[in-house]
Amino acid sequence: MNKRPTSKLVYSGTELRLEFYQSSEGSVPAEEWLDDQKAKVQQKFATLFAWIGDHGKIFNERKFKHLTGSDPIFEFKVDDGRVLCFFFSVGDWF
């Protein structure tokens, strides 16, 4: 049986729930990185997170895309910043 990683809720939309990985020590690396970004970049990422959470898909590959050569990894893109992600269903962990 796989143990589900610890996570921190980022956005709960009508289509998807977005969570950041949380280490066993409690740190949330993606959140820490975002906190260091300019407010404008933080807002752009928040908008993308809300969009995918509410609509389930972002069609603009300049903002969100599947990484070529990687089966499960996708990326949110804002300016020069990237946040990597993957999709899973709760049933995958139990």
SELO-164075 format. One line per 4 residues: number of its first residue (from 1); their letters; for each residue x, y, z of N, C-alpha, C, O. Coordinates in Angstrom, 2 decimals. Each point is the difference from the previous one (the first is absolute). Example, Ala and Ser with C-alpha at 12.3 -4.5 7.8 and 13.67 -1.06 7.14 Angstrom:
% SELO-164075
1	AS	13.19,-5.69,7.80,-0.89,1.19,0.00,0.90,1.20,0.00,1.04,-0.02,0.66 | -1.39,1.07,-1.38,0.82,1.19,0.06,-0.77,1.09,0.73,0.51,1.11,0.17
% end
This chain:
% SELO-164075
1	MNKR	0.85,-1.18,0.00,-0.85,1.18,0.00,0.89,1.24,0.00,0.94,0.11,0.79 | -1.25,0.82,-1.68,0.73,1.27,-0.06,-0.49,0.94,1.08,-1.20,0.08,0.26 | 2.12,0.62,0.35,-0.37,1.01,0.99,-0.15,1.33,-0.72,0.88,0.41,-0.76 | -1.98,0.26,0.98,-0.24,1.28,-0.64,0.94,1.04,0.59,0.10,0.13,1.22
5	PTSK	0.59,0.63,-2.09,0.87,1.07,0.51,-0.82,1.06,0.73,-1.19,0.18,-0.26 | 1.84,0.51,1.15,-0.64,1.11,0.70,-0.08,1.18,-0.96,0.90,0.21,-0.81 | -1.97,0.56,0.90,-0.17,1.13,-0.90,-0.69,1.15,0.71,-0.56,-0.16,1.09 | 0.61,1.32,-1.73,-0.68,1.19,0.50,-0.93,0.51,-1.08,0.41,0.20,-1.15
9	LVYS	-1.66,0.01,1.49,-0.98,0.48,-0.97,0.39,1.37,-0.53,0.32,0.92,0.76 | -0.35,-0.78,-2.08,0.27,1.26,-0.67,-1.31,0.61,-0.51,-0.28,1.18,0.20 | -0.52,-2.03,-0.86,-1.26,0.47,-0.56,-0.92,-1.19,-0.19,0.43,-1.04,-0.51 | -1.67,1.17,0.91,-0.99,-1.05,-0.22,-1.04,0.54,-0.96,-0.84,0.82,0.38
13	GTEL	0.90,-1.29,-1.62,-0.91,0.49,-1.02,-1.14,-0.95,-0.27,-0.13,-1.03,0.66 | -0.70,1.38,-1.62,-1.13,-0.84,-0.36,0.43,-1.23,-0.78,-0.73,-0.99,-0.04 | 1.91,1.02,-0.59,0.49,-1.12,-0.79,1.18,-0.73,0.65,0.07,-1.23,-0.01 | 0.85,1.99,0.56,1.22,-0.58,0.56,0.34,0.64,1.34,-0.39,1.13,0.29
17	RLEF	1.11,-1.87,0.50,0.54,0.49,1.28,1.51,0.09,-0.18,0.63,-0.98,-0.39 | -0.05,2.12,0.67,1.44,0.19,-0.12,0.64,-0.02,1.37,-0.46,0.67,0.93 | 1.53,-1.44,-0.81,0.71,-0.13,1.26,1.50,0.10,-0.26,0.48,-0.43,-1.05 | 0.24,0.99,2.00,1.47,0.03,-0.05,0.53,-1.12,0.88,-0.58,-0.31,1.04
21	YQSS	1.66,-0.30,-1.47,0.69,-1.00,0.81,0.48,0.66,1.29,0.49,1.13,-0.01 | -0.63,-1.85,1.11,0.50,0.47,1.30,0.92,-1.08,0.56,-0.38,-1.16,0.12 | 1.60,1.55,0.23,0.97,-0.95,0.52,-0.42,-0.49,1.38,-0.87,0.59,0.64 | 1.49,-1.66,-0.20,-0.32,-0.54,1.33,0.37,0.99,1.10,-0.53,-0.09,1.11
25	EGSV	1.43,1.03,-1.40,0.36,1.04,0.97,-0.96,1.19,-0.04,0.08,0.90,0.83 | -1.00,-0.90,-1.82,-0.99,1.07,-0.08,0.29,1.08,-1.02,-0.84,0.88,-0.21 | 1.99,-0.91,-0.44,0.29,1.02,-1.01,-0.79,-0.28,-1.27,-0.29,-1.15,-0.33 | -0.04,2.22,-0.39,-0.75,-0.09,-1.26,0.84,0.74,-1.04,-0.18,1.20,-0.20
29	PAEE	1.11,-1.92,-0.47,0.96,0.67,-0.89,-0.62,0.88,-1.08,0.50,1.10,-0.23 | -1.56,-1.54,-0.42,-0.60,0.82,-1.06,-0.57,1.29,0.57,0.13,1.07,-0.61 | -0.76,-1.15,1.76,-0.55,1.19,0.65,1.11,0.95,0.42,-0.12,1.22,-0.17 | 1.20,-1.76,0.70,1.13,0.83,0.40,0.60,0.72,-1.21,0.34,1.17,0.07
33	WLDD	-0.23,-1.90,-1.19,0.52,0.62,-1.23,-0.94,1.10,-0.46,0.46,1.10,-0.33 | -1.76,-1.37,0.30,-0.97,1.01,-0.44,0.03,1.23,0.90,-0.12,1.13,-0.48 | 0.28,-1.34,1.78,0.06,1.13,0.93,1.16,0.94,-0.29,-0.05,1.18,0.34 | 1.10,-1.70,-0.97,1.17,0.81,-0.34,-0.15,0.75,-1.32,0.85,0.81,-0.36
37	QKAK	-1.93,-1.08,-0.36,-0.22,0.64,-1.30,-0.70,1.34,0.18,-0.60,0.27,1.04 | 0.68,0.56,-2.07,-0.69,1.29,0.02,-1.51,-0.23,0.06,-0.50,-1.03,-0.45 | -0.21,2.00,1.02,-1.45,-0.11,0.17,-0.70,-0.27,-1.34,-0.95,-0.77,-0.05 | 1.42,1.40,-1.02,-0.60,-0.18,-1.33,0.12,-1.46,-0.45,-0.95,-0.55,-0.57
41	VQQK	2.09,-0.06,0.81,0.21,-1.41,-0.38,-0.87,-0.90,0.87,-0.60,-0.94,-0.50 | 0.54,1.23,1.79,-0.86,-0.78,0.91,-1.46,0.04,-0.47,-0.68,-1.02,0.01 | 0.22,2.19,-0.41,-1.38,0.15,-0.45,-0.25,-0.78,-1.29,-1.06,-0.60,-0.16 | 2.02,0.60,-0.74,-0.15,-0.75,-1.25,-0.10,-1.50,0.26,-0.82,-0.69,-0.60
45	FATL	1.65,0.19,1.51,-0.08,-1.42,0.35,-1.35,-0.29,0.67,-0.63,-1.01,-0.31 | 0.19,1.87,1.21,-1.29,-0.20,0.68,-1.14,-0.06,-1.02,-0.93,-0.80,0.15 | 1.01,1.64,-1.17,-1.02,0.01,-1.05,0.01,-1.33,-0.77,-1.06,-0.55,-0.29 | 2.25,0.05,-0.04,0.09,-1.28,-0.69,-0.51,-1.15,0.86,-0.72,-0.87,-0.50
49	FAWI	1.07,0.87,1.77,-0.46,-1.04,0.91,-1.53,0.00,0.08,-0.63,-1.05,-0.04 | 0.05,2.24,0.16,-1.46,0.11,0.08,-0.65,-0.45,-1.31,-1.02,-0.69,0.01 | 1.61,1.07,-1.12,-0.58,-0.37,-1.30,-0.04,-1.52,-0.17,-1.04,-0.57,-0.33 | 2.18,-0.08,0.56,0.02,-1.45,-0.18,-0.87,-0.70,1.04,-0.62,-1.03,-0.29
53	GDHG	0.56,1.58,1.49,-0.87,-0.57,1.03,-1.47,0.08,-0.36,-0.76,-0.92,0.29 | 0.37,2.00,-0.93,-1.41,0.20,-0.34,-0.39,-0.55,-1.38,-1.16,-0.32,-0.23 | 2.14,0.22,-0.68,-0.31,-0.41,-1.37,0.63,-1.34,-0.40,-0.43,-0.62,-0.97 | 1.44,0.17,1.72,0.60,-1.30,-0.26,1.03,-0.04,-1.10,0.65,-1.03,-0.17
57	KIFN	-0.48,2.09,-0.58,0.97,-0.01,-1.11,0.40,1.42,-0.35,-0.83,0.92,-0.01 | 2.11,-0.75,-0.27,0.51,1.26,-0.54,0.53,-0.34,-1.39,0.91,-0.81,-0.13 | -1.48,1.41,-0.89,0.37,-0.32,-1.38,1.20,0.79,-0.51,0.58,-0.36,-1.02 | -0.21,1.43,1.70,1.12,0.83,-0.41,1.31,-0.63,0.48,0.32,0.06,1.18
61	ERKF	0.44,-0.66,-2.10,1.24,-0.69,0.38,1.10,0.95,0.45,1.02,-0.45,0.53 | -1.20,1.74,-0.73,0.98,0.95,0.54,-0.21,0.17,1.50,0.87,0.55,0.68 | -2.02,-1.01,-0.17,-0.30,0.13,1.43,-0.04,-1.34,0.72,0.22,-0.06,1.21 | -0.52,-1.02,-1.94,-0.09,-1.33,0.61,0.21,-1.04,-1.08,-0.64,0.05,-1.05
65	KHLT	1.53,-1.01,1.31,0.20,-1.03,-1.01,0.61,-1.26,0.61,0.58,0.01,1.08 | -0.75,-1.10,-1.83,0.61,-1.28,0.33,1.47,0.08,-0.42,0.30,0.44,-1.11 | 0.61,-0.87,1.98,1.42,0.03,-0.34,0.33,-1.18,-0.89,-0.20,-1.15,0.38 | 0.70,1.42,-1.56,0.35,-1.02,-0.96,1.02,-0.96,0.60,0.97,0.42,0.62
69	GSDP	-1.21,-1.70,-0.82,0.92,-1.01,0.51,-0.24,-0.40,1.44,0.72,-0.84,0.54 | -1.70,1.44,0.08,-0.34,-0.37,1.39,-1.45,-0.45,0.00,-0.88,0.74,-0.42 | 0.65,-1.93,0.87,-1.36,-0.51,-0.03,-0.95,0.82,0.87,-1.02,0.46,-0.51 | 1.32,-0.25,1.79,-1.02,0.63,0.83,0.21,1.47,0.34,-0.82,0.58,0.71
73	IFEF	1.88,0.05,-1.20,0.33,1.34,0.51,-0.48,1.10,-0.94,0.19,-0.06,-1.21 | -0.83,1.05,1.82,-0.48,1.19,-0.70,0.63,1.21,0.67,0.61,-0.11,1.07 | -0.76,1.29,-1.71,0.52,1.21,0.63,-0.94,1.17,-0.21,-0.57,0.18,-1.08 | 0.41,0.62,2.14,-0.62,1.30,-0.08,1.14,0.96,-0.32,1.07,-0.10,0.59
77	KVDD	-1.30,1.05,-1.52,1.06,0.93,-0.39,-0.50,1.44,0.12,-1.04,0.36,-0.53 | 1.82,0.45,1.23,-0.25,1.43,0.10,1.33,0.70,-0.14,0.93,-0.24,0.78 | -0.82,1.09,-1.78,1.25,0.71,-0.27,1.14,-1.03,-0.05,-0.05,-0.93,-0.80 | 1.06,1.07,1.64,1.11,-0.96,0.02,-0.20,-1.08,1.07,0.84,-0.89,0.14
81	GRVL	-1.92,0.95,0.60,-0.24,-0.94,1.08,-0.78,-1.23,-0.44,-0.83,0.07,-0.90 | 1.13,-1.19,1.55,-0.67,-1.26,-0.30,-0.39,-0.69,1.31,0.77,0.00,0.96 | -1.95,-0.58,-0.94,-0.42,-0.86,1.10,-0.40,-1.33,-0.63,-0.93,-0.06,-0.80 | 1.65,-1.00,1.16,-0.27,-1.32,-0.56,-1.17,-0.64,0.74,-0.22,0.28,1.18
85	CFFF	-0.52,-1.13,-1.89,-1.14,-0.66,0.62,-0.28,-1.33,-0.69,0.54,-0.30,-1.07 | -1.39,-0.48,1.70,-0.51,-1.22,-0.60,-1.41,-0.22,0.52,-0.42,0.64,0.96 | -0.30,-1.54,-1.61,-1.39,-0.26,0.36,-0.11,-1.39,0.61,0.68,-0.93,-0.42 | -1.55,0.81,1.40,-0.33,-1.32,0.55,-1.39,0.07,0.60,-0.50,1.06,0.35
89	SVGD	-0.11,-2.22,-0.25,-1.30,-0.06,0.68,0.24,-0.62,1.37,0.93,-0.77,0.19 | -1.76,1.11,0.76,0.15,-0.48,1.36,0.07,-1.53,0.00,0.75,-0.58,0.79 | -1.49,-0.07,-1.65,0.00,-1.44,-0.07,1.36,-0.58,-0.38,0.26,-1.17,0.29 | 0.61,1.96,-0.92,1.35,-0.47,-0.37,0.85,-0.27,1.23,0.98,-0.73,-0.10
93	WF	-1.33,1.29,1.24,0.85,-0.11,1.19,-0.53,-1.01,1.02,0.65,-0.24,1.01 | -1.81,-0.34,-1.27,-0.56,-0.92,0.98,-0.26,-1.35,-0.62,-0.48,-0.91,0.67
% end
